[in-house]
């Protein structure tokens, strides 16, 4: 990272661009925002892998200018990525997913400010995903969010739209307004079938739920948390078998497994498996 003395001239240059050549005065808050913009772009260089642009021997001004180029390039690439998957996208009726894909994301490309506010995401990201975004801002955050959603789309497509909607409706009749991750609901339900070795198209019955409850009791007697470990191993084996060639998708779904397996274990412990395994 560069010293403050090297950064201030960049902020001053950015301030002149922001206000116009006739003025260089901005509020303290805006000055801080412009400094944040400078730091964001320089960080893009320090963490970037674009070898044709990145040169870590650059001075602060050169690093900032390179960072702006990297931010703009990443935004352009994400737009092309979005256009590629836009037509085949399926929100399964989820209002949060629909709003993001059809309204918020196009608005992001229209209003995202790579120069003066590259750290600002513009969008709300209300649809929950498995990826942890807490360390990301701006285009980096939106880029990871969109690519995570596309991997989730690939996963759900394997089950088929009608099957996914049947599971979602069985989970909650008002599922279109449910602020939950769709893949988590569908995969959680699928794991129930794996536990009793049933086809996904065969509905689970009370005897199946009782069998899973018995499994939970047996494994927990062996070791606390052992049932959850077994569920996780079974789920990972399923992913490796059916999605062997799709590593990015498997990596994404595996990020959601700890929460899914915890909810299954809790449902078994409190006799609520019918809330988890719904179809």
C-alpha positions in Angstrom: 0.0 0.0 0.0 1.2 3.5 -0.7 1.8 6.4 1.7 -0.9 9.0 2.2 1.4 11.6 0.6 1.3 9.6 -2.6 -2.5 9.2 -2.5 -3.5 12.8 -1.8 -2.5 14.1 -5.3 -4.7 11.4 -6.8 -7.6 12.4 -4.7 -7.0 16.0 -5.7 -7.0 15.1 -9.3 -10.2 13.1 -8.9 -11.8 16.0 -7.0 -11.1 18.3 -9.9 -12.7 15.8 -12.3 -15.7 15.4 -10.0 -16.4 19.2 -9.4 -15.2 20.5 -12.8 -12.0 22.4 -13.5 -13.2 25.6 -12.0 -13.6 24.2 -8.5 -11.6 21.8 -6.3 -13.7 22.1 -3.1 -15.8 19.2 -1.8 -17.2 18.2 1.5 -15.2 16.2 4.0 -17.6 13.3 3.4 -17.1 13.4 -0.4 -13.3 13.7 0.0 -13.4 10.5 2.1 -15.5 8.8 -0.6 -13.1 9.8 -3.3 -10.2 8.5 -1.2 -12.1 5.2 -0.8 -12.5 5.1 -4.6 -8.8 5.6 -5.0 -8.0 2.8 -2.5 -10.5 0.5 -4.1 -8.9 0.8 -7.6 -5.3 0.4 -6.2 -6.4 -2.7 -4.4 -7.7 -4.1 -7.7 -4.1 -3.9 -8.9 -2.6 -5.4 -5.7 -5.0 -8.4 -5.8 -5.4 -8.6 -9.6 -4.2 -11.4 -11.8 -4.6 -9.6 -15.2 -0.9 -9.8 -16.2 -1.3 -7.6 -19.3 -2.2 -4.7 -17.1 -0.9 -5.4 -13.6 2.5 -4.1 -12.7 3.2 -4.0 -9.0 6.2 -1.7 -9.5 4.0 1.2 -10.6 3.8 4.4 -8.6 0.5 5.3 -6.8 -0.9 7.3 -9.7 -0.1 4.6 -12.3 -1.5 1.9 -10.0 -4.7 3.9 -9.6 -5.1 4.4 -13.3 -4.5 0.7 -13.9 -7.0 -0.1 -11.2 -9.7 2.0 -13.0 -9.0 0.0 -16.2 -9.3 -3.2 -14.3 -12.6 -2.2 -12.7 -14.0 -1.2 -16.1 -12.8 -4.4 -17.8 -14.3 -6.5 -15.0 -17.6 -4.7 -15.4 -17.6 -5.2 -19.2 -16.8 -8.9 -18.8 -19.6 -9.3 -16.3 -22.0 -7.6 -18.7 -21.0 -10.0 -21.4 -21.4 -12.9 -19.0 -24.9 -11.7 -18.0 -25.9 -11.3 -21.7 -24.7 -14.9 -22.3 -27.0 -16.4 -19.6 -29.8 -13.9 -19.6 -32.2 -15.7 -21.9 -32.0 -19.2 -20.3 -32.3 -17.8 -16.7 -35.1 -19.3 -14.6 -36.1 -17.6 -11.4 -38.7 -20.3 -10.5 -41.1 -17.6 -9.6 -38.9 -16.2 -6.8 -39.6 -12.5 -6.6 -36.2 -11.6 -5.1 -34.3 -13.5 -7.8 -36.5 -12.1 -10.5 -36.1 -8.5 -9.3 -32.3 -8.8 -9.2 -31.9 -10.5 -12.6 -34.4 -8.5 -14.5 -34.2 -5.0 -12.8 -31.4 -4.5 -10.4 -28.6 -6.0 -12.5 -29.4 -4.1 -15.7 -29.6 -0.9 -13.5 -26.2 -1.8 -12.0 -24.6 -1.8 -15.5 -26.3 1.5 -16.2 -25.4 3.4 -13.0 -22.2 1.8 -11.7 -19.5 4.5 -11.3 -16.1 2.9 -11.9 -14.3 6.3 -11.4 -15.9 8.1 -8.5 -17.6 5.2 -6.6 -16.3 1.8 -7.6 -16.9 0.5 -4.1 -20.6 1.1 -4.4 -22.6 -2.0 -5.4 -25.8 0.0 -6.4 -27.8 -3.2 -6.0 -29.3 -4.7 -2.8 -28.6 -8.4 -3.3 -31.7 -9.5 -1.4 -31.7 -13.1 -2.8 -29.5 -15.2 -0.4 -26.7 -17.3 -1.8 -24.2 -19.7 -0.3 -21.1 -17.6 -1.1 -19.8 -15.3 1.7 -19.6 -11.8 0.3 -18.7 -9.9 3.5 -15.1 -9.2 2.2 -16.2 -7.8 -1.1 -17.4 -4.5 -2.5 -18.4 -2.9 -5.8 -17.9 -4.9 -9.0 -16.0 -7.6 -7.1 -19.0 -8.3 -5.0 -21.6 -8.1 -7.8 -19.4 -10.2 -10.0 -19.1 -13.0 -7.4 -22.8 -12.8 -6.7 -23.8 -13.2 -10.3 -21.4 -16.0 -11.0 -22.7 -17.8 -7.9 -26.3 -17.5 -9.0 -25.3 -18.9 -12.5 -23.7 -21.9 -10.8 -26.8 -22.4 -8.8 -28.9 -22.2 -12.0 -26.8 -25.0 -13.5 -27.4 -27.1 -10.4 -31.1 -26.6 -10.4 -31.5 -27.2 -14.1 -30.4 -30.8 -13.5 -33.5 -31.3 -11.5 -35.8 -29.7 -14.1 -38.1 -26.7 -13.6 -41.2 -28.7 -12.9 -39.5 -30.7 -10.2 -38.0 -27.7 -8.5 -41.3 -25.9 -8.4 -43.1 -29.0 -7.0 -40.5 -29.2 -4.2 -40.8 -25.4 -3.5 -44.6 -25.6 -3.4 -44.5 -28.5 -1.0 -42.0 -26.6 1.1 -44.2 -23.4 1.2 -47.4 -22.8 -0.8 -46.3 -19.1 -1.0 -42.8 -20.0 -2.1 -42.5 -17.2 -4.7 -42.2 -14.7 -1.9 -39.9 -16.8 0.3 -36.6 -15.1 1.0 -34.6 -18.4 1.1 -32.1 -20.0 -1.2 -33.8 -22.3 -3.7 -30.9 -24.7 -4.1 -30.8 -25.2 -0.4 -34.4 -26.2 -0.3 -34.2 -28.5 -3.3 -30.9 -30.2 -2.3 -32.0 -30.5 1.3 -35.1 -32.4 0.1 -32.9 -34.5 -2.2 -30.6 -35.6 0.6 -33.7 -37.1 2.4 -34.1 -39.4 -0.6 -30.4 -40.3 -0.5 -30.7 -41.2 3.2 -33.4 -43.8 2.5 -32.1 -44.7 -1.0 -35.2 -43.6 -2.9 -35.5 -42.0 -6.3 -36.0 -38.3 -6.3 -39.3 -38.7 -8.1 -40.6 -41.0 -5.3 -42.3 -39.0 -2.6 -41.1 -39.7 1.0 -43.6 -41.2 3.3 -43.9 -41.3 7.1 -41.9 -44.6 7.3 -39.0 -42.9 5.4 -39.0 -40.0 7.9 -39.0 -42.5 10.8 -36.1 -44.4 9.2 -34.1 -41.1 9.0 -35.0 -40.4 12.6 -33.7 -43.8 13.6 -30.5 -43.1 11.7 -30.0 -39.9 13.6 -30.5 -41.6 17.0 -28.0 -44.3 16.0 -25.3 -42.1 14.8 -25.6 -39.5 17.6 -25.1 -42.4 20.1 -21.8 -43.1 18.4 -20.6 -39.5 18.5 -22.3 -36.1 18.9 -22.4 -34.5 15.4 -21.7 -37.8 13.7 -25.1 -37.9 11.9 -24.4 -34.5 10.4 -21.0 -35.7 9.2 -22.6 -38.7 7.5 -25.2 -36.5 5.8 -22.4 -34.2 4.5 -20.4 -37.1 3.2 -23.4 -38.6 1.4 -24.3 -35.2 -0.2 -20.7 -34.7 -1.4 -20.6 -38.2 -2.9 -23.9 -37.4 -4.7 -22.3 -34.2 -6.1 -19.2 -35.9 -7.2 -21.2 -38.6 -9.0 -23.6 -36.5 -10.8 -21.6 -33.3 -11.3 -18.1 -34.7 -11.8 -17.3 -32.4 -14.7 -18.7 -29.2 -13.1 -16.1 -28.3 -10.4 -17.2 -24.6 -10.0 -20.8 -25.7 -9.4 -19.8 -28.4 -6.9 -17.6 -25.8 -5.1 -20.5 -23.4 -4.8 -23.1 -26.0 -3.6 -20.6 -27.4 -1.0 -20.4 -23.9 0.5 -24.1 -24.3 1.4 -23.8 -27.8 2.8 -22.9 -26.9 6.4 -26.1 -25.0 6.8 -28.2 -27.6 5.0 -26.8 -30.5 7.1 -27.2 -28.5 10.3 -30.9 -27.9 9.5 -31.4 -31.6 8.7 -29.8 -32.6 12.0 -31.9 -30.1 13.9 -35.1 -31.3 12.1 -34.2 -34.9 13.1 -33.4 -33.9 16.7 -36.7 -32.0 17.2 -39.0 -34.3 15.1 -39.5 -31.8 12.3 -38.2 -33.8 9.3 -41.4 -33.3 7.5 -40.5 -29.6 7.3 -37.2 -30.4 5.6 -38.0 -33.4 3.4 -41.2 -32.2 1.8 -41.6 -34.2 -1.4 
